[in-house]
Amino acid sequence: LATGTTLTIASGVQGFVANSSINLGSGTLRVTGVAPVNLGSAVTAADVAAGDATGAITLELVGVGTVGTVVTGSGNDAITLSTAARTTGDYSISTGAGSDSVTLEFVEGFNWNGGVGYDTLKLDTTMDISGISVTMASVDAIALDTGNSGAESLTMSAATFATNPVFALLGSASSRDTLIVKG
């Protein structure tokens, strides 16, 4: 496909699993349908427009020149920020209805609106996001140690905390996990 092209994946009732890269350059990847869609970690597009999808959307954002904006629908969506910083700008994520999650594996700026449903920010390693731009809205929980791998901490700025000041703080039963708010 030519750069700037819009590609639509209509999952129907069978679903879709990407097993190779999807490279649209500055184009849009549109997703519709009721079945789950796993886009993997090799999507390059200006945005993923899946607001009409009712099935779960799974996407790993690996930075550099990949997707900058993600909008999902009413499924239980799982977005992971991992491995490398974006070339320019921060991620903009809106997960709509459903019990959605954003998993942090790499320190990267993002704006996440969890929408309706029980939405969880997850991490399994100590992270300091206090020096980057992070805003959250409608995020119901922050899970500090999803893998029970020992004491973990999340450090965030007071400005980030103020964007979403009410949430359940979840840790592991076997270790002391800590949320640190700077400023």
Disulfide bonds with the S-S distance in Angstrom:
none
